[in-house]
């Protein structure tokens, strides 16, 4: 209803041809909020481990908790370059005491 009121016809409902961002939760690990506000629970109570699938603009980007569209090596290189740029902007270099970046898989 809100999307329609603002003239945003490409969103606001799940229909063929419309943009859709959808998160599918794992029901076996997602508790049911019997005595709580459902919206507050979704915002504050859901963890990353509860997410099974993600669709962005109708395209599945996560399936079975694994990225379908992410090139891990490219992402790691981009992260390292970004970290280097941030240190350069600070005019410093990372301390020897700081552990090297570990990308969790």
Secondary structure, DSSP 8 states (H G I E B T S, - for coil): -HHHHTT-TTSSS--TTS---EEEE-TTT----TTS-HHHHHHHT--GGGEEEEEETTEEEEETTEESS--HHHHHHHHHHHHHHHHHHHT----TTS-------
